[in-house]
Amino acid sequence: MFRIKTAPEKRLSTRFLSCSLLFVLACAISIYVLYTPPFPGVADQGDFQRVMGVVGLRMTTDSGSHFFRYVIKEYDMAGISPLRFAGIIPTTSMIYPVAAAKLICRISGMDTFNTHILSAVYCLLYILSIILCLNLLEIKKESTFIFSGLISMFVLLDGNYLIWFNSLYGEPMMIIGLLIFTACCLFLIKSRNPRLKELLLLFFASLLFTGSKLQCIPSLPLIIYMIVRITWAKKESFHNDKMRLCVFLPVILLIYYCGGIYIDLNNTCGKDTKYNSVFYGILKNSDNTEKDLEMLGLSADLAVESGKHAYLPAEEYEKYVPWSKITEEEFYRKISNFKLLKFYLLNPGRLIKGLEYTASQSFQTQTSLGKYEKGAINSYTYQFNRFTFWSELRNRYFPKQLVFIILFTAVVLFFSVLKYIKNKSVLRLRLKIELFWVVAGIGFLQFPMPYIGNGEADTAKQLFLFNFIFDILIIAAVTSIFSTIITGIRRQPAIGGLLHRPKPFRLNRE
């Protein structure tokens, strides 16, 4: 006999069907963008070497040098220390998806590592994390859920996001890690009685995000706040000393892990960014270079390199060549990130000008780096236009001005604050709004960092995570507007019916 489904069962069945259709649509978009010949990717600009050595990859003997111009998809595989997997030796969190891709390559009988396999791993994680976040938001109206899903696919699966997946850059791990962290937070918020393994999963997700790139480490206080906030809100589950210890120890390990990555990367790529921040940032736009150098505690003689970044040929420098002995003694040993931050705090006008420049470079996820392998196309090109409708629209029509960015985020956050105040008794909703603020806060931290920490060098690329989070704010705003309109439309007939209700029939007894 057939059994009639209850209302909750029907909603669950409908939601499963919607999620399945979104998954199929996302896979179709990803296949079109990444796996339609000629296969696209992003050429190395010198960043891959910092990753390859620690994740067990090497350049093949016949790959040649294709910096900036051509994509290289194959690399030799090498062994790595198990201590890196455990985080005892702090290592970029890219080690985990790369290890999964290496395993697939070996099982498939491939002699070399192929970034197409890595991009497939990234795509699966990315799509599932997007759908999981949408589902865990508990959007009640199916029409709003479908609309939110479609707009998310249109924006977040833009070709200028997906193309980074076929590379060894940290950008894919950065946005995937953020989405997985968000999904884990939403799951714990939804769970009535979270268990230890679910909390440990949240810590692992935090590690995936903060360990993806050096620029994510300043987000650590916000990440820790969200972990502590959720565990405090779920204090019934984390009431005893043993469970509290299980929260405290992973936080310490997370701080240790991020500190180790910061020290390691700060001694390598950190030198180039400091050089750029001073010479290609502070001094490049200075009216008084000697005074600025004095405030930084540096010799006035360094002014001869004003306006130069760290990637020029050695003969282009007057005296202080990056990584040279004299530059080590006169610059690297005397400068620090703290001194850079102090300089801008004492000179807020310079900071505002820097942020105005940063705003002019925002909303660009495309780059001038090569997009195809040598031989796959006739000549080098950085052009790419597969499913890039959103990024082209954003780049062309969004005002690249500091005022616009501030006003838009202020409006979005204002309405979220109103909703937070209105729902004082709904803890689950308030925690979701706080999570929204944390994600937005991570985006805000990303905005000043490129200029403060790297001057005017590579600003658009360093704004990758900011652009991604800004897109999330847009999705949230558009979905909220759609939900409000749908609610208004559904209420209108009922209101209209009350206003035009016919008078009841009364029998005339006369």
VOGU-3710 file (C-alpha; in Angstrom, 3 decimals, decimal comma):
1> mfriktapek> 0,000/0,000/0,000  1,110/3,567/-0,719  1,825/5,803/2,249  0,917/9,473/2,139  3,922/11,642/2,936  3,700/14,061/5,830  4,427/17,794/5,326  7,985/17,561/6,777  8,733/14,581/4,549  7,493/16,473/1,489
11> rlstrflscs> 9,671/19,468/2,357  12,687/17,187/2,858  12,045/15,444/-0,450  11,638/18,760/-2,285  14,800/20,175/-0,696  16,792/17,060/-1,652  15,591/17,396/-5,246  16,539/21,107/-5,305  20,018/20,359/-3,916  20,509/17,568/-6,461
21> llfvlacais> 19,580/19,852/-9,355  21,924/22,560/-8,055  24,720/19,989/-7,786  24,180/18,836/-11,386  24,076/22,445/-12,601  27,287/23,295/-10,709  29,073/20,240/-12,137  27,970/21,182/-15,660  29,306/24,740/-15,240  32,614/23,462/-13,808
31> iyvlytppfp> 33,080/20,956/-16,637  32,382/23,651/-19,221  34,824/26,096/-17,621  37,720/23,778/-16,735  37,425/20,647/-18,837  36,542/21,893/-22,305  39,587/22,033/-24,652  41,783/23,977/-24,631  42,004/23,391/-20,882  42,516/26,680/-18,994
41> gvadqgdfqr> 44,501/27,436/-15,849  46,668/30,205/-14,383  50,397/30,517/-15,119  52,934/30,644/-12,305  54,275/34,063/-11,352  56,845/32,590/-8,980  54,517/31,551/-6,158  54,425/27,810/-6,861  57,929/27,085/-5,588  56,941/28,016/-2,028
51> vmgvvglrmt> 54,208/25,391/-2,165  55,820/22,597/-4,177  58,651/21,865/-1,774  56,383/21,332/1,248  53,569/19,378/-0,470  55,849/16,944/-2,298  55,989/18,216/-5,875  58,892/19,032/-8,212  59,231/20,483/-11,679  59,602/17,835/-14,393
61> tdsgshffry> 62,890/17,836/-16,306  61,224/18,768/-19,596  58,751/21,373/-18,331  60,966/24,385/-19,040  60,338/27,884/-17,693  56,944/29,370/-18,507  56,612/32,023/-15,797  53,721/34,434/-16,324  52,914/33,175/-19,822  51,985/29,481/-19,956
71> vikeydmagi> 50,290/26,957/-17,695  52,182/23,862/-16,548  49,918/20,993/-15,529  52,363/18,123/-14,802  54,835/17,830/-11,915  56,958/15,049/-10,472  55,737/13,583/-7,171  58,014/13,332/-4,122  57,603/12,100/-0,564  56,875/14,392/2,378
81> splrfagiip> 57,197/14,094/6,134  54,110/12,720/7,966  54,724/15,433/10,577  53,483/17,964/8,044  50,103/16,222/7,788  49,716/16,318/11,568  50,562/20,030/11,690  53,572/19,397/13,921  55,617/20,981/11,147  53,283/23,838/10,169
91> ttsmiypvaa> 52,574/23,566/6,446  50,155/25,185/4,050  46,744/23,474/4,227  47,025/22,868/0,479  48,903/19,733/1,507  45,578/17,922/2,059  43,882/18,410/-1,358  47,254/17,953/-3,082  47,760/14,671/-1,191  44,279/13,513/-2,273
101> aklicrisgm> 45,077/14,405/-5,903  48,457/12,625/-5,683  46,722/9,497/-4,403  44,229/9,578/-7,295  47,095/10,042/-9,773  48,966/7,033/-8,363  45,845/4,829/-8,271  45,147/5,806/-11,894  48,639/4,653/-12,875  49,901/8,151/-13,717
111> dtfnthilsa> 53,654/8,754/-13,392  53,276/12,490/-12,786  51,019/14,771/-10,767  48,363/16,465/-12,904  46,733/19,711/-11,795  43,545/18,683/-13,651  43,072/16,065/-10,918  43,684/18,697/-8,252  41,115/20,998/-9,859  38,573/18,143/-9,811
121> vycllyilsi> 39,192/17,675/-6,065  38,807/21,425/-5,549  35,595/21,540/-7,606  33,982/18,723/-5,642  34,862/20,343/-2,297  33,766/23,773/-3,518  30,395/22,694/-4,917  29,531/20,528/-1,921  30,497/23,277/0,539  28,322/25,843/-1,283
131> ilclnlleik> 25,287/23,526/-1,303  25,932/22,487/2,287  26,035/26,136/3,427  22,779/26,879/1,573  21,083/23,858/3,129  22,320/24,579/6,661  21,027/28,154/6,479  17,568/26,545/6,856  15,820/28,748/4,314  12,168/27,774/4,788
141> kestfifsgl> 10,624/28,987/1,524  11,562/26,674/-1,330  11,317/29,499/-3,869  13,826/31,568/-1,857  16,124/28,550/-1,491  16,103/27,882/-5,242  16,664/31,577/-6,006  19,554/31,745/-3,519  21,044/28,577/-5,013  20,841/29,844/-8,580
151> ismfvlldgn> 22,283/33,265/-7,767  25,072/31,554/-5,788  25,922/29,344/-8,766  25,908/32,339/-11,096  28,213/34,387/-8,850  30,453/31,892/-7,041  31,014/29,578/-10,017  32,167/32,426/-12,215  34,934/31,320/-14,570  37,402/33,793/-13,065
161> yliwfnslyg> 37,032/31,971/-9,738  37,111/28,424/-11,097  40,123/28,941/-13,361  42,384/29,295/-10,287  41,538/25,699/-9,371  43,856/24,469/-12,133  46,980/25,881/-10,506  49,150/25,659/-7,398  48,053/29,049/-6,041  46,541/29,248/-2,560
171> epmmiiglli> 43,408/31,123/-3,690  41,212/28,007/-4,210  42,098/26,581/-0,778  41,388/29,984/0,757  37,773/30,268/-0,445  37,042/26,548/-0,041  38,443/26,629/3,504  36,236/29,616/4,351  33,126/27,852/3,027  33,923/24,627/4,902
181> ftacclflik> 34,490/26,624/8,099  31,152/28,387/7,560  29,366/25,079/6,938  30,836/23,558/10,117  29,735/26,588/12,151  26,217/26,378/10,702  26,051/22,676/11,489  27,068/23,225/15,128  24,581/26,092/15,400  21,820/23,845/14,064
191> srnprlkell> 22,771/20,835/16,193  20,927/20,578/19,496  23,559/18,394/21,104  26,916/18,714/19,261  29,533/16,073/19,982  33,294/16,176/20,278  33,993/14,933/16,748  31,845/17,731/15,299  33,835/20,288/17,268  37,120/18,776/16,072
201> llffasllft> 35,821/19,007/12,505  35,285/22,732/13,056  38,903/23,100/14,214  40,128/21,230/11,155  38,045/23,537/8,938  39,621/26,521/10,722  43,037/25,068/9,958  42,135/24,633/6,270  41,233/28,302/5,993  43,885/30,011/8,110
211> gsklqcipsl> 46,628/27,767/6,707  45,783/28,381/3,060  47,666/31,683/2,663  49,643/34,073/4,823  46,994/36,777/4,359  44,393/34,613/6,176  46,308/34,493/9,461  45,109/37,956/10,676  41,592/36,445/10,618  42,563/34,067/13,448
221> pliiymivri> 41,023/36,177/16,286  37,670/36,221/14,464  37,866/32,464/13,861  38,616/31,805/17,542  35,812/34,155/18,605  33,285/32,193/16,543  34,489/28,862/17,948  34,258/30,129/21,542  30,893/31,809/20,891  29,309/28,629/19,557
231> twakkesfhn> 30,699/26,427/22,332  29,509/28,944/24,936  26,044/29,030/23,377  26,022/25,212/23,456  27,260/25,075/27,050  24,859/22,233/27,852  27,015/20,044/25,578  30,358/21,498/26,728  29,649/21,831/30,434  32,247/19,538/31,984
241> dkmrlcvflp> 35,976/20,119/32,348  36,895/17,425/29,833  34,855/19,005/27,067  36,154/22,493/27,898  39,691/21,164/27,663  38,824/19,777/24,230  38,019/23,351/23,183  41,018/25,001/24,829  43,751/22,681/23,510  42,792/22,849/19,796
251> villiyycgg> 42,691/26,666/20,044  46,264/26,617/21,349  47,277/24,218/18,566  45,593/26,469/15,991  47,556/29,464/17,275  50,775/27,408/17,165  50,004/26,238/13,632  49,306/29,756/12,328  52,344/31,135/14,142  54,575/28,510/12,544
261> iyidlnntcg> 53,276/29,260/9,055  53,699/33,000/9,631  57,321/32,615/10,750  58,130/30,306/7,838  56,538/32,439/5,118  57,605/35,725/6,678  61,244/34,661/6,238  60,699/33,984/2,519  57,976/35,870/0,674  57,680/38,240/3,668
271> kdtkynsvfy> 60,903/39,950/2,638  59,558/40,825/-0,788  56,285/42,161/0,614  58,113/44,368/3,130  60,308/45,738/0,350  57,225/46,523/-1,728  55,322/48,033/1,180  58,063/50,589/1,841  59,576/51,358/-1,562  56,544/50,693/-3,779
281> gilknsdnte> 54,008/51,978/-1,288  55,066/54,490/1,352  57,973/56,050/-0,566  56,363/55,807/-4,019  53,676/58,301/-3,054  55,658/60,338/-0,547  56,185/64,098/-0,513  59,050/63,739/1,958  60,857/60,397/1,679  63,525/61,261/4,258
291> kdlemlglsa> 60,896/62,034/6,893  58,980/58,832/6,160  62,144/56,753/6,428  62,959/58,433/9,729  59,514/57,510/11,077  60,155/53,913/10,037  63,557/53,918/11,748  65,424/53,535/8,443  68,354/55,315/6,827  67,534/58,275/4,567
301> dlavesgkha> 69,893/56,790/1,987  67,246/54,167/1,153  65,264/56,889/-0,646  67,266/56,161/-3,836  65,045/53,106/-4,406  61,735/54,984/-4,063  59,038/53,702/-6,415  60,707/50,343/-7,089  59,258/46,913/-6,286  61,141/43,721/-5,428
311> ylpaeeyeky> 60,893/41,999/-8,808  63,025/44,177/-11,080  66,322/43,051/-12,672  69,291/43,690/-10,355  70,700/46,411/-12,611  67,539/48,498/-12,127  68,419/49,238/-8,495  70,781/52,001/-7,419  72,197/50,287/-4,349  69,702/48,274/-2,307
321> vpwskiteee> 68,998/45,184/-4,358  66,385/42,885/-2,741  67,917/39,985/-0,780  71,416/41,490/-1,009  73,701/41,721/2,019  73,506/45,503/2,343  69,705/45,439/2,046  69,589/42,739/4,719  71,599/44,920/7,113  70,075/48,299/6,342
331> fyrkisnfkl> 66,458/47,304/5,654  65,228/43,792/6,432  66,678/43,686/9,951  65,238/47,083/10,848  61,735/46,900/9,342  58,763/44,941/10,694  55,033/44,631/10,118  54,463/46,391/13,425  56,442/49,444/12,218  54,419/49,513/8,988
341> lkfyllnpgr> 51,136/49,402/10,884  52,347/52,083/13,317  53,316/54,352/10,403  49,816/54,261/8,929  48,160/54,730/12,319  50,238/57,884/12,796  49,479/58,993/9,224  45,767/58,261/8,654  45,674/60,522/5,596  48,249/58,343/3,880
351> likgleytas> 46,250/55,263/4,840  43,061/56,690/3,317  44,915/57,479/0,077  46,251/53,949/0,078  42,753/52,548/0,588  41,472/54,696/-2,287  44,103/53,103/-4,510  43,103/49,670/-3,207  39,466/50,416/-4,030  40,482/51,294/-7,597
361> qsfqtqtslg> 41,917/47,772/-7,928  38,913/45,977/-6,411  36,325/43,776/-8,144  38,923/42,260/-10,493  39,350/38,486/-10,340  40,895/38,188/-13,780  44,675/38,614/-14,206  47,227/39,271/-16,950  48,838/35,868/-16,334  48,719/33,266/-19,104
371> kyekgainsy> 45,664/31,013/-19,162  46,669/28,032/-21,344  49,463/25,512/-21,861  52,112/26,149/-24,476  51,035/24,357/-27,645  47,347/24,315/-26,714  46,933/27,737/-28,352  48,761/29,595/-31,102  50,310/32,241/-28,846  50,284/33,526/-25,280
381> tyqfnrftfw> 47,064/35,157/-24,095  45,649/36,200/-20,761  42,136/36,488/-22,167  39,514/34,136/-20,733  35,742/34,335/-21,148  34,074/31,061/-20,148  31,122/31,760/-17,862  32,596/35,096/-16,776  29,357/37,096/-17,031  29,334/38,060/-13,368
391> selrnryfpk> 33,000/39,071/-13,039  32,824/41,131/-16,235  29,639/42,858/-15,064  31,161/43,556/-11,636  34,449/44,811/-13,077  32,730/47,056/-15,616  29,844/48,557/-13,659  30,658/48,474/-9,936  32,069/51,827/-8,735  35,682/51,176/-7,758
401> qlvfiilfta> 35,553/53,785/-5,053  36,108/53,605/-1,328  32,837/55,448/-0,635  30,777/52,850/-2,532  32,404/49,926/-0,699  31,851/51,554/2,704  28,228/52,539/1,990  27,229/49,148/0,607  28,714/47,169/3,497  27,272/49,645/6,016
411> vvlffsvlky> 23,744/49,210/4,589  23,993/45,406/4,571  25,328/45,303/8,133  22,724/47,846/9,317  19,845/45,603/8,244  21,544/42,570/9,779  21,849/44,457/13,086  18,137/45,316/12,962  17,300/41,651/12,433  19,645/40,684/15,259
421> iknksvlrlr> 17,920/43,083/17,667  14,465/42,005/16,521  15,189/38,322/17,274  16,531/38,559/20,815  14,968/35,270/21,879  15,995/33,218/18,802  19,519/32,076/19,671  20,022/30,023/16,517  19,257/32,979/14,233  21,415/35,351/16,269
431> lkielfwvva> 24,379/32,954/16,011  23,930/32,807/12,240  23,960/36,601/12,066  27,111/36,702/14,202  28,704/34,201/11,814  27,704/36,510/8,957  29,463/39,378/10,751  32,587/37,251/11,247  32,731/36,390/7,534  32,181/40,062/6,660
441> gigflqfpmp> 34,894/41,013/9,179  37,345/38,660/7,491  36,581/40,457/4,224  37,127/43,875/5,802  40,510/42,760/7,151  41,522/41,748/3,640  40,877/45,203/2,201  43,676/47,304/3,801  46,202/44,450/3,983  47,442/44,495/0,348
451> yigngeadta> 48,488/48,140/0,452  49,845/48,148/4,011  51,727/44,899/3,544  52,683/45,027/-0,144  52,367/48,605/-1,420  50,949/48,880/-4,917  52,351/45,512/-6,012  49,908/42,818/-7,098  46,981/44,525/-5,334  44,161/43,068/-7,460
461> kqlflfnfif> 45,340/39,489/-6,822  45,671/40,139/-3,085  42,028/41,284/-3,042  40,808/37,869/-4,206  39,279/36,912/-0,844  37,835/40,401/-0,340  36,079/40,178/-3,709  34,770/36,706/-2,836  33,316/37,856/0,502  31,901/41,000/-1,107
471> diliiaavts> 30,115/38,690/-3,542  28,700/36,763/-0,569  27,345/40,038/0,845  25,702/40,731/-2,513  24,128/37,257/-2,569  22,823/37,761/0,985  21,383/41,195/0,124  19,728/40,069/-3,118  18,285/36,947/-1,470  16,881/39,018/1,395
481> ifstiitgir> 15,223/41,414/-1,065  13,778/38,489/-3,046  12,416/36,873/0,128  10,793/40,142/1,200  9,132/40,566/-2,206  7,851/36,974/-2,243  6,458/37,360/1,278  4,718/40,583/0,247  3,196/38,976/-2,833  1,867/36,036/-0,828
491> rqpaiggllh> 0,300/38,299/1,755  -1,253/40,682/-0,765  -4,177/38,453/-1,910  -5,114/37,730/1,675  -5,088/41,440/2,534  -6,974/42,248/-0,630  -9,552/39,605/0,217  -10,140/41,170/3,624  -10,519/44,642/2,150  -13,029/43,502/-0,443
501> rpkpfrlnre> -14,863/40,906/1,626  -18,551/40,815/0,572  -21,129/41,698/3,197  -22,737/38,657/4,835  -26,186/37,734/3,541  -28,948/38,514/5,998  -32,483/37,356/5,612  -34,956/40,230/5,512  -37,683/39,287/7,957  -40,071/42,027/6,944
//
